[in-house]
Structures are given as C-alpha cells and as structure tokens.
Amino acid sequence: PSTDLGAVGFQLALTSGVADRAGNALVPFVRDFAPLSVPTVLVGELFDDATSRPLATGTATLLASGGAPTPAPWPRATVTSSGLFSLPAVDGEALVRLSSPGYLDVWRRVAVLAAAGTAPSETLFAARLTPVAAPATAAPADGGTLFTAPGRDGVGVPPAAGGPATPALALFAPSGSLPPDVVVTLTERSAQGLPVLPPLGWSVAAAAHVRVVDAAGAPVTPATTSTLRLPDRYGATAATPLTLARLDAAGLAWIAEGTAILRAGWLEAPVDGAGDWAVFVPDPAPTAPPAVSPGAALEGTTLPPVDPLESAEVVAAPAD
C-alpha cells in the first residue's frame, strides 16, 4: 500500500467457514496493530494449556528488556480476544510474565532480534497457561492425611486390573504436619506449561504446582516433609535418572533438591513446602547437561557444533 502501515493503527480480521468434526467453527483470526515507535516489537500469543485454545483474557508484563531489568512502571499489554499481545522491546534478551485470572503465571525469556533496515521488526513467541485445579480431596491415611486430585486431563491413572482409576496427583502429609483446616491444591503442569522452561538438555517427566493455605487463604508452611506423587509422563524405567527440582520464585531458576523414585507407575519424591516442583530427566550424550548437586541450579548443555539430527519422519495420526 501507499501508506506506511507501521505508522498507523489498524485491525486485521480473517474469517472462514471451516469447522471441526463436532461442528465448532474455527476461531476467527483477529489482530490489532498499533503504531510502531520502537525498532523492535515483542509479539506473543497466549493459550489455555488444557484446551489449546487462545485465551481471551490476560496480561503480558515486560520485566526485562535488552538483557537488563525494566524500570517501573513495567510495560504491560492486555491480550486481544484471540490471545494476541505486543510489547515494545529492545535488542537482546527479554523476560515476560504472562498471567490470566484463574490460571497459573508463567515467565518466558525471549531473544529479541532487530532486523536489518529501517522498518520495525517483530519477535514472535507463544505461551501456555495452566488453569488452577480445584482443591484436592483430603482423606485419612496411615499416619497422616492423603490429598488427591485428577491430572491435567481431568482423569486419574487407569488401574492395573479393574476397579476405579487412581487419582493422578497425591500429597501425603504426616500427622501433625498441617493444621486441620488446611486447603491443598495440586495443579499438574505440562512441559509447555511450566512456570519457567528448563535449560537445554533436560526433559520433563512430571510437574505440579502445590498450594497450601488455611481457611482464610493465608499460606501455610508444613511442619514436616510431605511426599508428592505425580504421574509419570516420561515413561521412566528403573534405570532412568530422575532429578527432583523446585522453582526458585525469586531467581526464576530450577534448583535441584535430590532425586525422585519410580513406584508402581508414580514418580514419588519428598517435598518440604508449597510452590512449583518438577521431575527432570537429563539428556544422554552428546547433549547431556552438567551433573547437578542438591541446592544448585540446573545448568544447560552446550550444543554440539554439528546438529546430530540429520533427518526426521513425521507421521500424522489420524492420517486425515
């Protein structure tokens, strides 16, 4: 066009008559473009990790830009009805916090690259938020209380032979560890819905956000260590190295806390409080990450000079 669209604001909307097999119409693509006054723009999309559909409510907050913390007030953008947002940024690493009512927050680090030329450039990325689960069900157990909740797919782990399904997540608190009016929430996270993505060289076997509060909603610190049980999403064997890690909410880093064990289809590990917990599996050589020590942050691997993956075959299921 004769007009420089980067200097004006406009909305682009694309619709179609496409629908899925259940008759649900394809969500129209709608994107708002604001006048660009900076050389680089960070553009993102926000999705519901449970449904894979765009989130129509939410905010994106720019906490760091150009590799340095952003001074207050932080730049903030509200997502559109199709889950899109844009933030001004400068060349370098950016840190964005993404949130939505009823969902767990996530933080994403994005490398912003300025393109050559005079036109503003865009850096694109997407994030998935996990809906907060309902409070866990509490029941007396041998020597304590067992809190159980379904997994992220809303169902439990199928039994080995007949009978009802086993709840996918569980937290066992020994007697005296928690007050009687405590409310525990166990929300399973997927690999893409982690609050912070792990360094290169680590795969996610299981992850969950644990919330422990009293009847008034105030945080509660357990008096003793509890046992967290999560479904194995990796397919671990007795020989699989399972590293337990918790999220350092201040430094946004995964801290090694020991190991998890595989027990009857569960990944089981001791935890000493609320927060985000995950079980990671290190990649084998040549992309194996450095060994970790309890209390230290997980470190990423150094990529080999030549990509070991030369070809791949992708098969769609179902084929149509």
N, C-alpha and C positions, 0 to 999 in steps of 0.2 A: 504493500500500500504506500501511497504518497506520504501519509502521516507516520511519524515515528511512534509506534505503539508503546515504546518504553517510557515515553514522556507523558502518557495519558493513562487514566484508569478505565478499565472495561471488564466485562464478564463474558466468558466463553461457555456456552452450553451446548452439549451434544446429546441427542436422544435417539432411541431406536425402538423397534418393536420386538427386540429379542427378549425371550423369556426362557426360564429353565423348565425342566420336565414337570415341575409342580405348578407351573403357570405363573410363577413370580416374575414380574418384569425386571429387566436389568436396570440397576440404579443409574439414572442419567448422570453424565459427567458434567459437573459444573465447577468452574474455577474462576475466581476473582483475581484480576491483575491490577496491582496498584502502581502508580508512577514510580519508576526506579530512580533513586537519588544516590545509590551507592554502587560501586563496581561489581559487587558480588551479592547474591541473594541466596539464602538457605531455604529451600522449598521442601516440604515434607508432607506425608500422608499419615493419618492416624487410623488404626484399625482395631476392632474388637477381636482379641485373640481367640475368643470362644466361638465366634461365628464367621470370622474372616471378612466381615462387612465393615465399611467405613464408619467411624464414629462421628456423629453429627454435633457432639458437644465435647469441648476440651480446650486446653490451652498449651502453648509451647513457650517456654521461657528460656532465653539465651543467657546462660550463666557464664560462659567464657567464649571469647572470640579472638582469633589471631594467636591462639596459644596462651592467652592471658585472661584472668578473671574480668568479667564485665562489671563496671561500676554501677551501683544502684542509682536510679531505679532500673532494673533489668528490662531489656526489650522483651515484650510479650505479644503473642499473636493468638487470636481465637480461631479455631478451625471453622471451616465452612460446613454446609450441610453434607458435603461429600468427603469430609475429613481432611481437607487440604489447609495448609497454612504456609506463610512465608515470613522470613525474618531477615533483616539486614545483617550482614556479617562481613568480616574482612578475611583476607587470605590467611590460611593457617588452620589449626585445629579449633573446632567449636564444640562446646558442651551445651546440650539442650535437655531441659527437664520437660517431660510430657505428662500431662495429668488430665483426668476427667472424673466427674462425680461418680462414685460407686466403683471406681477402678483403682488398681494399684499403680503408683507412679513408676516411670522408667526414666533412665538417663541415657543419652546416646552421645558418643563422641563422633564427630564427623569432620573429615578433612575437606576444607573449603578451598577450591582452586579457582583462581581468576584466569579466565580465558584471554588469549591474545586479542587485541583490537580495542575499539572504543565502546562497543556495546556491552551492557551489563551481562554477567554470566550467572548461571544458576547451578547450584549443587543440590542434587536430589537424594532423598532417602525416605524410608518408611519405618514406622514403629508400631508395635502391637501392645495393647494394654489388656491386662487380665481383670475380669470382673471379680470383685471381692466375694468370697464364698459366704454362705450363711453360717451362723455359729455352729460349732461342732457339737455332736451329741455326746453327753457325758454318761458314763455308766461305771459302777463299782467294779474293780478288778482285783486280782490277788495282790494285796499290799498297796493299793493305790486307786487311782481313777484313770480310766481309758477314755480319751476323747477321739471320736471318729468322724470322718467326713468323706463325701464322694470326691472323686478326682475331677480333673478339668473337663472330662467328657460327660460328667454328671452321673456316672455309674461307678460301681465298685470293681474289684478284681474278681473275675469269674472263679468259682471254686474248682478244686482239682477234680472232684467227682460228686456231682449232685449238690443239692442244698442251695441256700441263698448266696448271693455274691458277698464277698468280703469288702468292707469299706476300704477305699483306696488309700486314704491317709489316716494316720493314727498317731496320737501322742500319749504316752504313758507317763503319768506323774505319780511318784511315790507318795504315800500317805504323809501329810504334813507339808508337802511341797507347795501347795496352792491353797488359798482360802476357799471356803465352801461356796461363796457367791461368784466365783471367777467365771468369766466368759472367754472361751478359747475359740479362735477362728483359724482354720487351716485352709489356705488357698494354694492350690497347686499351680505352678508356673510352667509354661513350656520353654523350650530352648530359645525361642524367639521372643518370649515374654519376660525374660529375666530382667531384673532392675538394671543391671549392668552386664554387658556381654563379657564373657571370659576372654583372656588373652588367647592369641593364636596357639594352637596345639592342644586345646582342651575340648572334650566333648561332654555334653550334659547327660547324665544318667537319670537325675531326678532333681526337682527343686520345689520349694514351697515357702510361702510367707506365713510366719506364725505370729499371731496376735494374741496377747494375754492381757485382759483388763478386768477391773472389778465391775460391779453393777452400775457404777456411775461413769464408767468409761475411762477411768484412770489406769495407766499402765501398772502391771503387777510383775515383780521380779520373783521367779521361783526360788524357794529356799534351797532346793537341791537340784541335781541334774535330772532331766527327763530323757525319755527315749523316743526319738522321732522315727516313724516308719513311713516310707514312701514307696510307691510302685516303681518297679524297675522299667524305665523307658529306653534303656540301652540294650538290654539282652545280655546282661553280665553273666559270667561263669565264676566258678570258684577261683579261677586264675586271674580274673580282671582286677587291676589295681583301682581301688575306689577311694578318692580323696574327698573328705568332708571339708566344706568351706562355708564361712559365714560372710555376709556382706558388711564391710566397714562403711556405715552410712555417711560418715564424715569424709573419708578419703575416697569413697566410691571404688573400693578395691575388694577383691575376694581374698579372704585371709584363711590359710589352711588351719584346720582345727583337729586334724588326725585322719582317721580312716573310717569308712563305713563297712558293714559286712552284708553279705547276701544270705538271707534266711527265708526259706520257703517262698521265694518269689518277691520278697520285700527287700528293700535296702534300709538297713537299720543303723542308727548312729545316736550317740549321746549328744544332747544339746543343753546349753546352760541358760537359755533365755529366749525371748521373742526376737523377731527380725526375719531376715531372709537367709535361708540355708539351702545349700545345693551340694550334690554329689557329682564330682567331675571325674572323667577318665582321661589320662594323658594319651596323646597320640603315640604310636610306635615310631621308631626310626624310619625315615630320616627327618621327620618333623617332630620328634619328641621334645617336649619343653624341658627346661631345667628342673632338677629334683627340688622338692619343696620341704620345708621344715615347719612344724607346728608354730603358729604365731607369725609366720612370714606371708607376704602377699604372693599369690600365684604369678609366675612370670611366663611370658610368651616365648614361643620358639623363634629361632632365626630361620627364615625361609631359605631353602637351598637356591643356589644360583640358577639352576635349571628346573623348570616345573616337572615333577615326576609323573604328572598325569598328562599323557600324550593324546589320549582319546577316551571317549566315553559313549555309551549307548543309553539312550533314554527311551523307556517304554511306557506308554500311557495305559492306565487301567481305570475304567474300561476303555477299549480302543476307540470308541466313538465319542 
